[in-house]
Amino acid sequence: MSIPAASTDRTEAERSAQPNMASFRRVLKNRNFLLLWLAQLISLTIMNAANYGIVVQVTDVTHSTLMAGLAIIAFTLPAVPFSAIAGVLVDRLDKRLVLWVSNILRTGVMLLVVVSLFLNPADVWPLFVLTFLASLIGQFFTPAEGATIPLLVGERELMPALALFNISLTVSQAIGFLLFGRIVAAIFPPFLMTIGSLQLHVESIEMLFVVAAILYAVCAGLILGIPASACRQAHVKYRILGERSDARVEMGEAIRSLWRDMVEGWQIVRMDRLLYFSVIQLSVVGVIMLLIGELAGTFVQQVLHRPAEDMSIILAPAGVGLVGASVLMPHITQRFGRIRLTVIGFIVLGLGFLLLPVSQWVALHFDPQHGAESPWLLWTTVLLVFLLGVAMAIVNIPTQTLMQERAPEEGRARVLSLQFMIYNTGSIPVLLFAGIIAQVLGFTLLIVLLSSSLLLFCWWGVRYTRGAEEQAEEQSEAEEEDEIPASSQKQ
């Protein structure tokens, strides 16, 4: 299977525009951009690490997949109603001030999490509220950061700068959610701290949020290192000095603009079947990543009989497979084709999830003496989740490329915004139903349903893209026929 190629001139232009290592080195020599990039990398990493810590704490206290799903929903929910509106408000504010204040506020939220854990570690509801608040603050940080990049780099450096930010986004997810928490636990084992007559038993999970608070403060310092003049915009200065619009009118216009963008983005996506396929498939992959985070703690507790803190046994191999395969994916894609790779990736995902409970049954059957503590089960699990990470990269990278190529330049932002909205909106019911199914019907049945759903989605994708390719070929032939009379008239 293959997708219709664009024109040769466009392909060559896109290849020549791709950033390389030399352009990365050049843009990193820009001191102001380097400070912003470091602030982004650190803040995203610790944001994901804090989310990992919340999931671990909730799972450890409640032993409930449903509650772990609610924890994940708490840090994904603010993106649904607030991301676009926050972007409109940020456009009218000083970007440097927004970046600095958001990091300071998230520092305070992390310290409040520490206080909540000290006062009553068994009460998870304050953690949900604080997680929601931290994510809400992050909705202002992200657009302010994106809008600051063009102010700090030249036109020639803009593309490698954006590419570097996209790379660090993936790296921060892998390091933060999959590895950082385990590293902090290894560095800071539980200890007793004495303050006067008060003795506090400090757990590793509490130190994770202390470290997160410190690093958010470091990010605020990095932002202050960027001169205010470098982030100055004429329209912001004009509004600060004089004219100010009514806040209610501005908010109403933001909501109307959000609705218009969603409708126009949906119309653009529905006109191109391959673009529609890539948007839906990319959203499905994102939800799968959240599901792995939701189910990891339960799997570690119920299947491997280990504490929730050891969920990195599941997350770390998946992260290594995801990042490692992402590096090799451009070369593999050129050889096998994008859609063919996504089909392979979904088949591996479906079978890989199904093999997790099968491996448990095999271990209990052939090694009943050790059972869940069997080394064979542990290493089989590590290998399977590593393959799941590779499979997610096999689906994710080609699908992202396909979406970027098929989206028209004038509507690309609306397409990306729509995909992000679908992903966040769709993740909420999936996480809730997954938690309920695991709680009521059992973990094994949930895995079987998940595997079956992935294989059914793969079957739909094969049929849908086959028709989409035929449609694209017909459009290409029609365009060629239209070009022939035009060229003959010119002659």
N, C-alpha and C positions, 0 to 999 in steps of 0.2 A: 504494500500500500504506500502511496506517496501523495503529497499534496501538490497542487499546481504551483509551479514556480512563477515568481514575478519576472519582470523583464530583466535582461542581462545587465542593462545600464544601471537599474536600480540595485540589483544584487551587488554589483561591483562597488557602487557608491556606498552601500551599507557596510561592505567588508572594509573598505578603506577608512570608514569612519569609526570602526571599532577601536576602543582604547587599547593601548599596549603598555608594557611595563615601563617604557621610557616616559610615556605621558603620565603614568601614575607617579613616577619619581619627580617629574617636573611640577605637578600640582601639589605634591607634598612638601615642596620647597617653599610654598606660600605659607608663611607663618600663621596668618589669620585663619586660613582654611584648615591648616593642621590642627589648630586649637579646637575649631568647631568639629572636625572629624573625630578627634580624640574624645571630645565631650559626647558625641553621638555614640561612639563605640562603647564607652564606659557606661553611659546611662542606659542604653538598650540592654547591655549585658546584665547589669544589676537589676533592671526591671524584670527580665526573664528569670533571674535568680530568685528575686523576691516572690514571683509567682510560683516558682518551684517550691519555695519554702512554705507558702500558704497551703499548697496542695498536700505537701508532706504532713504539715501539722493537722490539717483537717482530716486526712486519712488516718493518721495515727490516733486521733482522739475519737473519731466516730466509727472507724472501720466500715465506712459506707461509700460505695461508688457514687451514689446519688449526691451526697454532700461534696465529694470531690468534684463532681460535675458543676455543682453550684459555685464552688470556688473558682473554677475556670470561667464560668459565665460572668462572675463578678468582675473579672478583668478584661472580658471581651465586650460586655454589654454597653459601656459608654461609647464605644466606637460607632454604634448603630445610630443613635439620635444626635450625638454631639460633634462628630468629627467634621462634618461639612460646615456647621454653624460656627464652630471654633475657628475654622479656616477663614471665614468671612470676617470675624472679629479680629483675628490676628493681622489681617491685611491693613487694619486701621491703627495698629499699635506699633510701638518701637520693638523690632524683632529681638534685639539684644536684651531689652528689658524683659520680654516674655520668656526668653531662654533662661535668663538668670533667675527670675522669680519662680519659674516652674521647678527648677532644680532645688531651690531653697525650700519650697513647699513640700516637695517629695522627700526631702531630708527630714522635715518635721513629721510627715506621715510615717516614715520608717521608724522613727523614735517612738511614735505613739503605738506602733505594732509591738515594739519591745516592751513598753509599759503594760500593754494589754496582756502579753504573755506572762509577765512577772505577776500581775494581779490575779489572773485566772486563766491558766493555759487551757483549761477544758472548755471554755466558752469561745466558740468559733464565730459567733455572729458579729462581734466587733471586728474580727479579721475580714469578714466579707465587706463590711462597710468601708473599712480603711483601704482595702484592695480596690473597691469601686472608686473611691476618692483619688487614689494614686493614678488609676487609669484615666480618670476624667482630666486630671492635670496634664497627663501625657498627651491628651488630644490637642492641647495648645502648644506643647513643645514641638511636636512633629511638623505641623505646617510652618511654624516659625523657623524651624531649622531648614526646611526645604526652601523657603523663600529667601533665606539668608545666603545660600550657596551662590546664586548668580551675582550677589553684591560683592562677594569676596574673590571671585575668580573671573578671568577674562573669558571672552566668547570661545576661544580655542581650547580653554581648559575646562569648559562646562561639562562636556560629555564624559571625560575621564573622571571628573569630580563626582558626577552623578553615579557613574558605574562603581566607583569606590564606595560610595554610600550604600549602594545596593548590595555589594559584596559584604560589607560590614554588618548589614542587616541580617543576612543569613548566618554569618559567623557568630554574631551576638546571640542569636536564638540557640545555636548549638552549644556554645560555651555557657551561656547563662542558665538556660533551662535544663541542660543535660549534664554539665560538668561542674559548674561553679559551686553549687551547694555541697557537693561531695568534697571538693577541695577545701572549703571552709570547715567542714566537719572534721577533716583530717588534721587541719592546722589547729583548730580550737576544740579539743575534746571537752566534755563537761568538767567544770571546776567550781570551787567554792570561793566566792568573793566576799570579803568582810569590809563593811563601811561603818566604822564606829562599833555600835552594839548590834548593828543589823548584818545578818548573814544571808547572802543570796546564792542559791544554787543555779549557776548559769549553764544552760544547755547549748549545744552546738547550733540549734535552730535559732536561738535568740542572738547568738553572735553573728549569724548570717545577716540578720536585719540591722545589727549595729554596723557591720562592714558596709552594707548597702547605704545606710545613712551617711557614713563617712565619705563614700565614693560619690554620692550625689552632691555633697558639699565640694568635693574636688572638681566635679563638673561645673558647678557654679563659679569656682575660681578660674577655670579654663575660659569660660565665657567672658568673665571680667577682663581677661588678658587680651581680648579682641578690642581694639579702639572703637569708641562709639562712632567716630566719623566713618569707619569702614562699613557700618551697617545703616548709615543714614539714608533715608529716602525722602525725596522732595514732597510727595503727597502727605507723608506722615508728619513732616515738619510743618507743612502748611496748616494741617488740621490742629496740630498742637498749639500753634501760635494764634490761630483765629477760629475759623469756621468749625463747628461741631454739629453733626446731624443728630436728629432725635433717635434715641436708642430703640424705641419701640418700632419706628419705621424701618430702621436698619435690621432688626431681628426679623420682622415680617418679610422684608425683602430677601433675607438669607434663607428663610424657609421656602418662599416661592421659588428662589433660584435653585435650591436643592431639589425641589420637585421637578422643575423644568429639566435640570441636568439628568435626573434619573430617567425621565420619560424619553429624552433625546438619546441618552446612552442605550436604553433598551431598544429603541428603534434602530439604532446603528447596529447593535449586536444581532437583532433578529433578521436583518437584511443579508447577513453573511453567515451561512450555516457553520462553516469552519470556525469563525470567530465565536459564535454561540457555543459550539462544542468546547472550545478552549476555555471560555469564561466559566462554564458549568464545571468542567473537569478540574480546573485550578481551584475552584471553591471546594469541591469534594476532597481534594488532596489536603487542603488546609484544615478541613474538619477532621480528617483522619489523624493529622498530627495532634490536634487537640484531644481526640479520643485516646490516643496513646498516652498522653499526659494524664488523662482521667483514669485510665484503667491500670496504669503502671503500678500504683501503690497497692491496689486491690490484688493484682496478680502476684506481686511480691509477697503479700501477706497470706493469701489463700492458697497459692500454688507452691511457692518456694518456702513458705513458713519462715519468713524473715521480717524484720521491722520495716516500717514504711520508709525510713531514712535510706534503706538500701534500694530504693526504686531507681537509683542511678545504674543498677545492674541492667535494667531495661533501657533507660534513656541514653546512657553513654554509648553503648554499641550502636544504637539507632542513629545518634548524632554523628558518630565517626563514619558510619556508612553513608549518611546523607551528604556530609561535607566532602568526603573523599570521592564519592561518585560524581558530585557536582563539578569537581575540578576536571574530571575526565570526560564529562558528558559532551562538550562541544565536538570533540573528535569522534566519539561514538555516534552522535547524531548524524554527522555527515555520512557515515557509512551505512547506517540502518534506516534512516528516515525518522521523522518526528512521530507521526501517528503510529507507525509500527512499534516504536519504542514504548509509547504510552500504553499500547495494548499489552505488551510484554510486562510492563511494570504493574498493571492492574491484576494480571493473572498471578504474578509473584506475590502481590499484596494479599489477594484472596486466599491463595494456598498457604502462604506464610502464616497468616492469622489462624487458619484452620489447623496447622501443624502444632501450634502452641499447646492446646489441650491434648492433642494426640501424643505429643512427647511426654506429657505428664502421665498418661495412661500407660505408655510403654515403660517408663521408669518404674512405676508402681508394680507393673507386671513382672519385669525381669530383675528388679532390684528391690524387693519388698522390705529387705532389712533396713535400707537407708531411706526408702520412700522419697519424700519431698526433699530430703537433704542429700540426695544422690548427686555426686559430682557430675555424672553423665547428664542429668536433667539440667543442672546449672549451665554447663557449657553448650548444651544443645539450645537452651533458651538464648544465650548470648549470641550464638551463631544465627538463629532465626531472626532476632530483632535487628542484628546487623544487616541481614538480607532485606528486612522491611525498610530500613533506612536507605539502602541502595535503591530499592524499588520506588520509594517516594521521590528520590532524585531523578530516576528514569522517567517518571511521570511529570514531575514538576518543571524541570528545566526545559524540555522540548515544548511543553504546553505554554510556558511563559513566553518563549521565543515566538511560537505560533500566534499568540494573542497580540504581541507587540507588532508583528509583521502585518497581520490582517486588520488591525485597528487603523482607521484613517487618521492621518496626522492631525487634522482639525478637530477630531473627536476622540483622540486617544485618552485624554485626561478623564473624559466622561465615562469611557469604557472601563478604565482602571478603577474609577470611583464606584461604578456599578458592581464590578467584580468584588471589590472590598466589602460593599454593602451586602451582597448576596452571601458572601462567606460568613460574615459576622451574624447576619440574621438567621441563616440556616444552621449555624453551629449551636444556637441556643436550644431549639427543640430536640436536636440530635443528642446533645449532651444530657438533656433531661430524660429523654426516653431511654437512653443507654443506661443511665443510672438506675431508673426504675426497673428495667428489665433485669439488670444484674442483681438488684436487691430482691426482687420478687421471684424470678424464674431461675436465677443462677448465672454464674460467670460463664460457664461452658456454653450454654444456650445463646448468650449474647455474642460470643465469638463466632458461633455457627451462623447466626443471623447476619453478622457483620461480613463474614466471608462470602455468604450467598449474595448479599447486596452488592458487594464489590464486583463479583463475577457477572451479575446481571447488568450492572452499569457498564462493564467492559463489553458485554454483548450488544447493548444499546449503542455504545460508542462506535463499534465496528460497523454496524448497519447504518448509523446516522452519517458517519464520515464518508462511507462509500457513496451514498447519495449526494453528499456535499461536494465530493471530488468531481462527480459527473456533472453537477450543476456548474461548478467553477470552470470545468473544461468547455462546457457549452458557452458560457459567458466569454471565455477567452477566444473561442472561435468566432463568436459574433463580433467581438472587438476587432479581430484581425480582418474580418470581411468589411467592416466599416472603414478601416484604415486604408484598404486597397483602393476604393474609389476616390478617397480624399487625395491620396498620393498621385493617382492618375490625372486628377483635375489640375494639380499643381504643375505636372509636366506639360 
